[in-house]
């Protein structure tokens, strides 16, 4: 669990650096955050998101959904 949280912190730092001075985007969904902190809700609403990925190099099911703000 510690490596998952530290990997998520690194991801957050990258996303924060990208978004901090970029008001043109907003975060719609951050999957690894949801599965880490809201696992019960994800399990109930989207159970397939909790499956482990097949690819060896993929650590977790994570993605960042952004939307360009007009």
Protein Blocks (a to p, Z undefined) as FASTA:
>chain_A
ZZmmmmmmmmmmmmmmmmmmmmkbccfbdfklmmmmmmmmmmmmmmmlmpccfblklmbd
cdddddddZZ
